[in-house]
Amino acid sequence: MQQNRPHAASHGRLVADSRHGHVSHSSGDRGAVRRLAIIGVVAIVWMAAVFLRLGYLQLIQHGEYMARAQRQQKRVIEITPKRGAIFDRNMHPLAMSIPVDSAFAVPSELADEQLAARLLSGVLGIPRDTLEARLESSRTFVWIARKLPPEKKEAVEALNLKGIYFQKENQRFYPKRELASHVLGFVDVDEKGLGGIEYELDSQIRGKSEKIIVMADARQRWFDGGEAQRERGANVVLTLDEKVQYIAERELSAAIAKTHAIAGTAIVMNPNTGEILALANWPKFNPNAATDVPAENRMNRGVSALYEPGSTFKLITLAAAFDQGITRPEEVFDCENGAVYVAGHRIRDHLPFGLLSVSDILAQSSDVGAIKIALRLGAPKFYDYIRAFGFGQPTGVDLPGESKGILRRLENWSAISIGSISMGQEVGVTPIQLASAVSAIANGGMLYKPHVIAELRRGEKVLPAEGLLTPMEPRRVIRPETAATLRRLMEGVVLNGTGSLAHLDGWTAAGKTGSAQKIDPATGRYSPTHFIASFTGFAPISDPAVTILVSLDSPVGLHEGGMVAAPVFKRIAEQVLPYLDVPRDVPVSPQLTQASYKKLHVSDSAALEDFTPADFSGLPDQPPSESPTSNPKEGKSDPSPVTVAVDEGGDIEVPDFRGKTMREVTEACIHLGLDPVLVGSSLATSQTPAAGAKVRRGAKVTVQFGAPATKIGKPKQRARH
């Protein structure tokens, strides 16, 4: 029994040890579990915080951080949009956009900004400090120079500077240079219209913005991200005819050079529609470099310049009187030896006229006669007709900057106002207003809205008319019988009156001269030496095709409208009418003698020496500097060839015109710089000089057409109102 005790004790100790070990093992497991639980909780809390943070960033702050990333890695740079083209009525381009290169820099890529600025300054002509300031303004993208000429782009490329790049932009280009510049207008460096049609239709022509995306990687290295958007502007088709515009500008320039006038305007309109075929101004400017000239040169005088119309306003006086039936052309007025008293003020005529019929009052431009007719008419009726003809209010022409003119309200007229206004004083008009009013007389009494925009196109689709393009119905201002009477009296002005130098060879013509004194700013009185000389008329009389206004501001020497403006009307009309295929309605005058022909060329040749015409296909590259385009017609009305003085010895070969129309002959002569004399109608049958002859620029070429010149109707009959 005792021997077994140690063993039992030993066994007990083992059991005890075993229990103790078991107890120790259970306690360790519980600690591990506790630790794992703590770690799990921490991990869950951490993960929850992470997910909450991610959720916050992704859901709430996503936009802000995305924008920040884009600002750091991407820049969207707006470049000039591609503007729509502008065409004349025959789809000849007058304004277009062409791709050019602009230089920009990524400053972070430049090894030495100061060195780069110095090198670029040398080739671009930009001050060094200006370039350094640009390079310091951003690290990702800065413009260095926009719309570079090819030679400067090549010079920058030759520098081979890392971090300097080129981007294509659009630049407005006017291929005909000064031609129709006041109508077209011009744009700034961002292609925003600043004048003319470019300004008036800027939102339609400009289109939507074009943008490039500049991307940068982590090292701020630039690469092209592509274009964001591109939408072209609408194309514009004008009522202008580039060849009629060229003729008007050439003849106006010649008149300015000859008379030394400080400014001038010539307008050619279709009196039956209000379409403006040409609108020329002097001074002129090149819209490709519009900022190189004074702002005054860019003024569109045709719609903005105000002047007292002088005697041309007598047309409105007589129109009102005839329409009211208070006088007739044969009635005789006593012009009182050239003086009349109105409200105690003595008004003198330019000549001491005695008894004159109403027809002669207009033909001789008697101020006293016009005043007496207006006094019989009365101020209220006179005012109503002046307003009806569109004076004192905008015509609505689709060009910016139009002046409404000056016409005081009737209640503000003084006792002498009716006398002053009847002869074209105390009233301010614009050339476009006067041309529109005379067109109403020409077409039978309907006043049309003058316009230069024919349509807008996007591709082949014509856009619907709205706003400025919405046609305006013409309104009647005088009866057709009144207009017919006035046309006959205006013909008398050309045949027997102050407008004899406007007489056309081959077509009937009607018009009225004007010689209006200008106000001297220093004294506030009428200047004795500065005048506005003008002539406004139309042709042919039976079915007018064109209305032409010529206005010269302050000609030196001769200043009467009949002496300096009427000849310009003649030269323009005698080129435009055959170009438009308007048949002659009277025989041409006898041919000029050799002596008078040479004298004409010598006397007028210097007038065109300073004129620089548009350089484009279809028109002469150089003006006819050796001889003018005064265009007196020569020849007889029989179908045999006409003998004329031939100006030989030049280097221009005369084409063979046989079988061609009047329009084709005129276009070819204008292109070569020759002066066409067209006789007869139908197709050309003979010519002098003969085909192949060598003549000088400006030489006359007489072409006989298949039928003699007779009074015939036009191919396309116009509606009469």
C-alpha positions in Angstrom: 0.0 0.0 0.0 2.8 2.3 0.9 4.7 1.3 -2.1 1.8 2.5 -4.2 1.6 6.1 -2.6 4.5 7.6 -4.5 3.0 6.4 -7.7 -0.4 7.9 -6.6 1.2 11.1 -5.6 2.9 11.2 -8.9 -0.2 10.5 -10.7 -1.9 13.3 -8.7 0.8 15.7 -9.7 0.3 14.7 -13.3 -3.3 15.2 -13.0 -2.8 18.5 -11.3 -0.3 19.5 -13.9 -2.6 18.4 -16.6 -5.4 20.5 -15.2 -3.2 23.5 -14.7 -1.9 23.2 -18.2 -5.4 23.0 -19.5 -6.4 26.0 -17.5 -3.4 28.0 -18.9 -4.2 27.0 -22.5 -7.9 28.2 -22.2 -6.8 31.6 -20.9 -4.4 32.1 -23.9 -7.1 31.3 -26.4 -9.4 33.9 -24.9 -6.6 36.6 -25.2 -5.9 35.8 -28.8 -9.6 36.0 -29.6 -9.7 39.4 -27.9 -6.8 40.7 -29.8 -8.2 39.5 -33.1 -11.5 41.1 -32.3 -9.8 44.4 -31.6 -7.8 44.2 -34.9 -11.0 43.3 -36.7 -12.8 46.3 -35.3 -9.9 48.6 -36.1 -9.8 47.2 -39.6 -13.5 47.6 -40.1 -13.4 51.2 -38.7 -10.4 51.9 -41.0 -12.1 50.4 -44.0 -15.3 52.2 -43.2 -13.3 55.5 -43.0 -11.6 54.7 -46.3 -14.8 53.8 -48.0 -16.5 56.9 -46.6 -13.6 59.0 -47.8 -13.7 57.4 -51.2 -17.4 57.8 -51.3 -17.1 61.5 -50.3 -14.4 62.1 -52.9 -16.2 60.1 -55.7 -19.7 61.3 -55.0 -19.5 64.7 -53.5 -16.1 66.1 -54.4 -15.8 64.4 -57.8 -16.6 67.5 -59.8 -14.2 69.7 -58.0 -11.2 67.3 -58.2 -12.0 66.5 -61.8 -12.0 70.2 -62.7 -8.7 70.6 -60.7 -7.2 67.7 -62.6 -8.3 69.1 -65.9 -6.9 72.5 -65.0 -3.6 70.9 -64.3 -3.5 68.5 -67.2 -5.7 70.0 -69.9 -6.4 73.4 -71.3 -9.1 74.2 -73.9 -7.9 77.1 -76.1 -10.5 78.9 -78.2 -9.2 79.7 -81.7 -10.9 81.9 -84.4 -13.9 80.2 -86.0 -14.1 79.7 -89.7 -16.3 82.5 -91.0 -18.6 82.0 -93.9 -17.6 83.4 -97.2 -19.1 86.6 -98.8 -19.9 86.5 -102.5 -21.2 89.0 -105.1 -24.4 88.2 -107.0 -22.5 86.0 -109.5 -20.8 84.0 -106.7 -17.4 85.7 -107.1 -15.7 85.6 -103.7 -15.2 88.9 -102.0 -14.3 87.7 -98.5 -13.1 84.3 -97.3 -11.2 82.6 -94.4 -7.9 80.9 -95.0 -5.8 78.7 -92.7 -2.7 80.4 -91.2 -0.2 79.4 -88.5 -0.1 80.8 -84.9 2.8 80.2 -82.6 2.4 79.2 -79.0 4.7 78.0 -76.3 4.7 75.5 -73.4 7.0 77.4 -71.0 7.7 74.3 -68.8 9.4 72.7 -71.8 11.7 75.7 -72.5 15.2 75.2 -71.4 15.9 78.9 -71.1 12.9 81.3 -71.2 15.0 84.4 -71.4 17.0 83.0 -74.3 13.9 81.9 -76.1 12.3 85.4 -75.6 15.4 87.0 -77.0 15.5 84.8 -80.1 11.8 85.1 -80.8 11.9 88.9 -80.4 14.5 89.1 -83.1 12.4 87.3 -85.7 9.0 88.4 -84.7 9.7 92.1 -83.9 7.9 91.8 -80.6 9.6 93.5 -77.6 11.7 91.0 -75.5 10.1 92.1 -72.2 6.6 91.5 -73.7 7.6 87.9 -74.6 9.1 87.3 -71.2 5.9 88.4 -69.5 3.9 86.1 -71.7 6.1 83.1 -70.9 5.9 83.8 -67.2 2.1 84.0 -67.2 1.5 80.2 -67.5 3.4 76.9 -67.5 1.3 75.0 -70.0 0.1 77.3 -72.8 0.8 80.9 -74.0 0.3 82.5 -77.4 3.5 83.9 -78.8 2.3 85.4 -82.0 -1.0 84.8 -83.8 -1.7 84.5 -87.6 1.9 84.7 -88.8 2.9 85.5 -92.3 4.6 82.5 -94.0 8.0 84.1 -93.8 7.8 84.7 -90.1 6.5 81.2 -89.4 9.5 79.8 -91.3 11.8 82.1 -89.3 10.4 80.8 -86.0 10.7 77.2 -87.2 14.3 77.8 -88.1 15.1 78.6 -84.4 14.2 75.0 -83.6 13.2 75.8 -80.0 11.9 73.0 -77.9 8.5 74.0 -76.4 7.5 76.2 -79.3 4.6 74.9 -81.4 2.2 76.0 -84.2 -1.5 75.8 -84.4 -3.7 76.4 -87.5 -6.1 79.3 -87.1 -8.4 81.0 -89.6 -7.7 84.4 -91.0 -10.0 86.6 -92.9 -8.8 87.4 -96.4 -10.2 89.8 -98.9 -8.9 88.8 -102.4 -10.1 91.9 -104.1 -8.5 94.2 -101.6 -10.1 97.7 -101.6 -13.1 96.6 -103.8 -16.4 97.1 -101.9 -14.4 97.4 -98.7 -17.0 99.7 -97.1 -19.8 97.2 -97.8 -17.8 94.2 -96.7 -16.3 95.7 -93.6 -13.4 94.0 -91.7 -12.7 91.9 -88.6 -10.3 91.9 -85.7 -7.7 89.3 -84.8 -10.4 87.1 -83.2 -12.4 87.3 -86.4 -15.1 89.4 -84.9 -16.8 91.7 -87.4 -16.1 95.4 -86.9 -17.7 97.0 -89.9 -20.0 96.5 -92.9 -21.6 93.1 -93.6 -19.0 91.5 -91.4 -20.4 93.4 -88.4 -24.1 93.4 -89.5 -24.2 89.6 -89.9 -21.5 88.6 -87.5 -23.5 86.1 -85.6 -24.5 84.3 -88.8 -21.2 84.5 -90.6 -19.0 83.8 -87.5 -20.4 80.3 -86.6 -19.5 78.5 -83.4 -16.2 78.7 -81.6 -13.4 76.3 -82.6 -11.3 75.0 -79.7 -8.1 72.9 -79.3 -7.4 70.8 -76.3 -3.9 71.1 -74.8 -3.0 68.0 -72.7 0.0 67.7 -70.4 1.5 64.6 -68.7 3.0 64.4 -65.2 6.2 66.1 -66.5 4.1 68.9 -68.0 5.0 67.8 -71.6 2.5 69.0 -74.1 0.7 67.0 -76.7 -2.3 67.6 -79.0 -5.6 66.4 -77.6 -7.6 67.2 -80.7 -10.4 69.6 -81.6 -13.4 70.1 -79.4 -15.8 71.4 -81.9 -16.1 72.8 -85.4 -19.1 74.5 -87.0 -18.9 76.7 -90.0 -20.7 80.0 -90.4 -23.2 80.8 -93.1 -22.1 82.1 -96.5 -23.5 85.5 -97.7 -24.5 86.3 -101.2 -24.7 90.1 -101.9 -26.6 92.0 -104.6 -23.4 93.7 -105.6 -21.8 92.9 -109.0 -18.1 93.0 -108.7 -17.6 94.4 -112.2 -20.2 97.2 -111.7 -18.5 97.9 -108.3 -15.1 98.1 -110.1 -16.4 100.5 -112.7 -18.0 102.7 -110.0 -14.8 102.8 -107.9 -12.6 103.4 -110.9 -14.6 106.3 -112.1 -15.0 107.8 -108.6 -11.3 107.6 -108.1 -10.6 109.3 -111.4 -13.0 112.1 -110.5 -11.4 112.5 -107.0 -8.0 112.8 -108.6 -9.2 115.2 -111.2 -11.2 117.5 -108.9 -9.1 117.1 -105.8 -12.3 116.5 -103.8 -11.7 115.4 -100.2 -14.3 112.6 -100.4 -17.0 111.1 -102.6 -19.6 108.5 -103.1 -21.1 106.6 -106.1 -24.1 104.3 -105.9 -25.6 102.1 -108.6 -29.0 100.7 -107.8 -31.7 98.7 -109.6 -34.7 101.1 -109.2 -37.2 98.3 -109.7 -36.0 96.2 -106.8 -33.9 98.3 -104.5 -30.9 96.1 -105.1 -27.6 97.9 -104.7 -25.3 96.9 -107.6 -22.4 99.1 -106.4 -21.6 101.3 -103.5 -18.2 103.1 -103.8 -16.7 105.5 -101.3 -13.6 107.7 -101.2 -11.3 107.6 -99.2 -11.1 103.8 -99.3 -9.2 101.2 -97.4 -7.8 97.7 -97.7 -9.8 95.5 -95.2 -6.8 93.1 -95.1 -5.0 95.9 -93.2 -7.9 98.0 -92.0 -6.2 99.4 -88.9 -3.4 100.9 -91.0 -5.7 103.8 -92.1 -7.5 106.5 -90.1 -11.0 105.6 -89.0 -12.4 108.3 -91.3 -11.3 106.2 -94.3 -13.4 103.3 -93.1 -16.6 105.4 -92.9 -19.3 104.2 -95.3 -20.3 107.6 -96.6 -23.0 106.1 -98.7 -25.2 105.4 -95.7 -23.7 107.6 -93.0 -22.6 110.9 -94.5 -25.0 113.7 -94.0 -25.2 116.7 -96.4 -27.6 119.3 -97.6 -28.8 118.0 -101.0 -29.1 121.4 -102.7 -30.9 121.5 -106.0 -31.4 117.7 -106.3 -34.1 118.2 -103.6 -36.2 120.3 -106.1 -37.3 116.9 -107.4 -39.2 116.3 -104.1 -40.7 119.8 -104.3 -42.0 119.3 -107.8 -43.1 115.7 -107.1 -45.3 116.9 -104.3 -46.7 119.8 -106.4 -47.5 117.6 -109.4 -49.0 114.9 -107.2 -51.3 117.4 -105.6 -52.2 118.9 -108.9 -51.4 122.5 -108.0 -49.2 123.1 -111.1 -48.3 121.6 -114.4 -45.1 121.6 -116.4 -46.2 124.3 -118.8 -47.2 126.8 -116.2 -45.0 129.9 -116.2 -43.7 131.5 -113.0 -42.1 134.9 -112.6 -38.7 134.3 -111.1 -38.3 138.1 -110.5 -34.9 138.5 -112.0 -33.3 136.1 -109.5 -34.6 137.3 -106.1 -37.5 136.6 -103.8 -38.5 137.6 -100.3 -39.7 134.9 -97.8 -40.7 136.0 -94.3 -38.7 139.2 -94.8 -35.5 137.4 -95.9 -34.2 138.0 -99.5 -33.2 134.8 -101.3 -31.2 135.2 -104.5 -31.0 132.8 -107.4 -27.7 131.7 -109.0 -28.8 133.5 -112.2 -31.3 136.4 -112.8 -34.1 134.4 -114.3 -37.3 136.1 -115.5 -40.3 134.1 -116.7 -39.7 130.3 -116.6 -42.0 127.4 -117.1 -42.0 124.7 -114.4 -40.1 122.5 -116.8 -37.4 125.2 -117.2 -37.4 125.8 -113.4 -36.1 122.3 -113.0 -33.9 122.3 -116.1 -32.2 125.6 -115.1 -32.4 124.8 -111.4 -34.1 128.0 -110.4 -34.2 128.5 -106.6 -36.8 131.3 -106.8 -39.1 129.1 -109.0 -38.8 126.2 -106.6 -39.6 128.4 -103.6 -42.7 129.8 -105.3 -44.0 126.3 -106.1 -43.4 125.2 -102.5 -45.2 128.3 -101.1 -48.2 127.4 -103.2 -48.0 123.8 -101.9 -47.9 124.8 -98.3 -45.7 123.5 -95.5 -47.9 120.6 -94.1 -48.3 118.9 -97.5 -44.7 119.5 -98.4 -43.6 117.9 -95.1 -45.8 114.9 -95.7 -44.2 114.2 -99.1 -40.7 114.6 -97.7 -41.5 112.0 -95.1 -43.2 109.8 -97.6 -40.0 109.7 -99.8 -38.1 108.4 -96.7 -36.2 111.5 -95.6 -35.7 112.1 -91.9 -35.8 108.3 -91.2 -33.6 105.3 -91.9 -34.2 103.6 -95.2 -33.6 100.2 -93.5 -30.6 99.3 -95.7 -28.9 96.2 -94.3 -25.6 98.0 -93.5 -24.5 99.3 -90.1 -24.1 102.9 -89.2 -27.0 104.3 -91.3 -28.0 107.9 -90.4 -31.6 108.8 -90.5 -30.8 112.3 -91.8 -32.0 115.6 -90.5 -35.6 116.8 -90.9 -37.1 119.0 -88.3 -40.7 118.3 -87.2 -43.2 120.6 -88.9 -44.0 122.5 -85.7 -40.3 123.4 -85.5 -40.1 124.9 -89.0 -39.5 128.7 -89.1 -41.3 131.0 -91.5 -38.4 130.8 -93.9 -38.0 127.0 -93.7 -40.3 126.1 -96.5 -38.2 128.3 -98.8 -34.9 126.9 -97.7 -36.1 123.2 -97.8 -37.6 123.6 -101.2 -34.2 124.2 -102.7 -32.4 121.7 -100.5 -31.2 123.6 -97.5 -32.2 123.1 -93.8 -32.5 119.4 -94.5 -29.8 116.7 -94.2 -29.9 113.5 -96.4 -27.6 110.5 -97.0 -26.7 109.4 -100.5 -28.7 106.2 -100.1 -31.8 108.1 -99.1 -31.5 110.3 -102.2 -30.8 107.4 -104.5 -33.9 105.5 -103.1 -36.1 108.6 -103.6 -35.0 109.1 -107.2 -35.4 105.4 -107.9 -39.1 105.8 -106.8 -39.5 108.4 -109.5 -37.7 106.1 -112.0 -39.9 103.1 -111.4 -43.3 104.8 -111.4 -43.7 105.9 -107.8 -42.8 103.0 -105.6 -40.3 103.3 -102.8 -38.3 100.2 -102.3 -36.0 99.3 -99.3 -32.4 99.5 -100.6 -30.5 96.3 -99.7 -27.1 94.6 -100.4 -27.9 91.2 -99.0 -29.4 88.7 -101.4 -29.4 85.5 -99.3 -27.7 83.4 -96.7 -26.5 79.9 -97.5 -25.1 77.0 -95.5 -23.7 74.6 -98.1 -26.3 74.4 -100.9 -29.2 75.2 -98.5 -30.6 78.7 -98.6 -31.4 79.8 -95.1 -34.9 81.2 -94.4 -35.2 85.0 -94.5 -35.5 86.7 -91.1 -34.6 89.9 -89.5 -32.7 92.0 -92.0 -33.4 89.6 -94.8 -37.1 89.8 -94.4 -38.4 91.5 -97.6 -40.2 94.8 -97.2 -43.1 95.5 -99.4 -42.6 98.7 -101.5 -45.0 101.6 -100.8 -46.4 104.1 -103.2 -45.3 107.7 -102.7 -46.5 109.4 -105.8 -49.0 108.5 -108.6 -47.6 106.8 -111.8 -48.7 109.9 -113.8 -46.7 112.1 -111.5 -43.6 109.9 -111.9 -44.0 110.0 -115.7 -44.1 113.8 -115.7 -41.1 114.0 -113.5 -39.1 111.6 -115.7 -39.9 113.8 -118.7 -38.8 116.9 -116.9 -35.6 115.2 -115.6 -34.8 114.3 -119.2 -35.0 118.0 -120.0 -32.3 118.6 -117.4 -29.9 116.3 -119.3 -30.9 117.5 -122.8 -31.3 121.2 -122.3 -30.4 122.1 -118.7 -27.6 122.0 -116.1 -27.0 118.2 -116.6 -26.0 118.3 -120.3 -22.7 116.6 -119.5 -24.6 113.5 -118.3 -26.0 113.0 -121.8 -25.4 109.3 -122.8 -24.4 108.1 -126.2 -27.0 105.4 -127.1 -29.4 105.6 -124.2 -31.9 108.2 -122.9 -31.1 109.5 -119.4 -32.7 111.7 -116.8 -31.4 113.3 -113.7 -30.8 116.4 -111.6 -27.7 118.3 -110.6 -27.0 119.6 -107.2 -24.4 122.2 -105.9 -24.9 122.6 -102.1 -22.9 125.0 -100.0 -21.3 123.4 -96.9 -21.5 124.9 -93.4 -18.2 126.4 -92.3 -17.5 125.0 -88.8 -15.6 128.1 -87.9 -18.4 130.6 -88.6 -21.5 128.5 -88.6 -22.4 130.1 -92.0 -22.5 128.7 -95.5 -19.0 128.5 -97.0 -18.4 130.5 -100.2 -15.8 128.0 -101.4 -16.8 124.5 -100.2 -19.6 122.7 -101.9 -21.1 119.2 -102.3 -21.4 118.7 -106.0 -23.8 115.9 -107.0 -25.8 114.3 -109.8 -28.5 111.7 -109.4 -30.2 110.1 -112.4 -31.3 107.0 -114.2 -31.3 105.3 -117.6 -33.0 104.5 -119.9 -36.0 106.7 -119.3 -38.7 104.4 -120.8 -37.7 101.4 -118.7 -35.0 102.4 -116.2 -32.3 99.7 -115.5 -30.1 101.7 -113.1 -30.2 104.6 -110.8 -26.8 106.3 -110.3 -25.8 108.8 -107.7 -22.5 110.6 -107.7 -21.5 113.0 -104.9 -18.2 114.8 -104.6 -17.2 116.6 -101.3 -15.4 120.0 -101.8 -14.0 119.7 -105.3 -11.4 122.3 -106.0 -12.0 124.8 -108.9 -15.2 123.9 -110.7 -17.8 122.9 -108.0 -21.1 122.7 -109.9 -22.7 119.2 -109.9 -23.4 119.6 -113.6 -19.7 120.2 -114.3 -17.9 117.6 -112.1 -20.5 115.0 -111.0 -22.6 114.7 -114.2 -19.6 113.5 -116.3 -19.0 110.7 -113.7 -22.6 109.6 -114.1 -22.1 109.4 -117.8 -18.9 107.4 -117.6 -20.4 104.9 -115.2 -23.7 104.5 -117.1 -22.0 104.0 -120.5 -20.1 101.1 -119.1 -22.7 99.5 -116.8 -25.6 99.6 -119.3 -23.9 97.5 -122.0 -22.5 95.2 -119.3 -26.1 94.6 -118.2 -27.2 94.0 -121.8 -29.5 97.0 -121.8 -30.3 97.7 -125.4 -29.7 101.2 -126.8 -32.9 103.3 -127.3 -31.4 106.2 -129.2 -28.7 106.4 -132.0 -25.1 107.0 -130.9 -23.6 110.4 -131.4 -21.3 111.1 -134.4 -17.8 109.9 -134.0 -15.2 112.0 -132.3 -12.5 113.6 -134.5 -8.9 112.3 -134.1 -7.9 115.6 -132.4 -10.7 115.5 -129.8 -10.0 111.8 -129.2 -6.4 112.5 -128.4 -7.3 115.6 -126.3 -9.7 113.5 -124.3 -7.1 110.9 -123.5 -4.4 113.5 -122.6 -6.7 115.6 -120.4 -8.0 112.7 -118.3 -5.1 110.2 -118.2 -3.4 111.7 -115.2 -6.6 111.3 -113.2 -6.1 107.6 -113.0 -2.4 107.4 -112.4 -2.7 107.1 -108.6 -5.6 104.6 -108.7 -4.8 101.1 -107.6 -7.6 98.7 -108.7 -8.4 95.3 -107.3 -6.0 92.6 -108.4 -8.2 89.5 -109.2 -9.2 87.3 -112.0 -11.9 88.8 -114.3 -10.8 92.4 -113.8 -7.7 94.3 -115.0 -4.5 93.8 -113.0 -3.6 97.5 -113.5 -5.8 100.5 -114.3 -5.9 102.1 -117.7 -3.3 104.6 -116.7 -2.4 105.7 -120.2 -5.9 106.7 -121.1 -9.2 107.1 -119.2 -12.4 105.2 -119.4 -14.5 108.3 -120.1 -16.3 106.2 -122.7 -17.8 108.6 -125.2 -19.4 106.4 -127.8 -18.5 106.7 -131.4 -19.9 105.6 -134.7 -23.2 105.6 -136.6 -26.5 103.8 -136.3 -26.2 101.9 -139.5 -25.0 98.3 -139.4 -21.8 99.0 -141.4 -18.5 99.1 -139.5 -17.9 102.4 -137.8 -14.7 104.3 -138.5 -12.9 105.5 -135.4 -9.6 106.8 -134.3 -7.5 103.7 -133.6 -5.0 104.0 -130.8 -2.4 101.5 -132.1 1.1 100.7 -131.1 0.5 98.9 -127.8 1.0 95.4 -126.5 -2.6 94.3 -126.0 -4.0 92.1 -128.7 -7.6 92.8 -129.6 -9.8 89.6 -129.3 -12.2 88.5 -132.0 -15.6 89.6 -130.7 -17.8 88.3 -133.5 -20.7 86.2 -132.3 -20.5 87.5 -128.7 -23.1 89.3 -126.7 -22.8 92.9 -125.4 -22.1 91.5 -121.9 -19.4 89.2 -123.1 -17.7 91.9 -125.1 -17.9 94.3 -122.1 -16.4 91.7 -119.7 -13.6 91.0 -122.1 -12.8 94.6 -122.6 -12.8 95.4 -118.9 -10.5 92.4 -118.3 -8.0 93.7 -120.9 -8.3 97.3 -119.9 -9.9 98.4 -123.2 -12.7 100.9 -123.7 -15.7 99.3 -125.5 -17.9 101.3 -127.9 -21.0 99.1 -128.6 -23.3 99.9 -131.5 -26.5 98.1 -132.3 -27.9 95.0 -130.6 -28.0 91.2 -130.8 -24.6 89.6 -131.5 -21.4 91.2 -132.6 -20.8 91.2 -136.3 -17.7 93.4 -136.8 -15.2 95.5 -134.9 -12.6 98.2 -135.2 -9.7 97.6 -134.6 -9.7 94.2 -136.2 -9.1 91.1 -134.2 -5.4 90.6 -133.6 -4.5 94.3 -133.7 -2.1 95.6 -131.1 -3.4 98.5 -129.0 -2.5 100.3 -125.8 -4.3 99.9 -122.6 -7.4 102.1 -122.5 -7.8 102.1 -126.3 -11.3 102.3 -127.7 -12.7 99.2 -129.5 -15.9 99.8 -131.5 -18.0 96.7 -131.9 -21.0 96.6 -134.3 -23.8 94.2 -133.3 -26.3 92.4 -135.6 -29.0 95.0 -135.6 -28.7 98.8 -135.7 -29.4 100.8 -132.6 -33.1 101.4 -132.5 -35.6 102.1 -129.8 -36.6 98.6 -128.7 -37.8 97.1 -125.5 -35.7 95.1 -123.1 -35.4 91.3 -123.3 -37.1 91.0 -119.9 -40.0 93.3 -119.3 -40.2 94.8 -115.8 -43.3 95.2 -113.9 -44.6 98.8 -113.8 -46.3 100.2 -110.9 
